[in-house]
Amino acid sequence: MAEPPATPDGALKPAQAIARIRIILDQLEELEPRLSSAASGEVEMTLLEHATELVEEAGRLLEQLGRVAG
């Protein structure tokens, strides 16, 4: 079954936002061992930048959920 479309302003519906947050959490958990075994500082920085982007996206989604629940 297809996901319902996002709201007209482009925001995800609450169920979609929660699902995306769960995916982000899984991705962050996958990054953790890669960070601890990063072979170089450059690789570590790339992984940290990716982790930061994921955390920022999760933060935006949580803010969106807060406005909906508000």
Summary of the structure (lengths in Angstrom):
residues: 70
radius of gyration: 15.0
end to end distance: 29.4
largest distance: 44.7
contacts: 154
relative contact order: 0.15
helix: 74%
strand: 0%
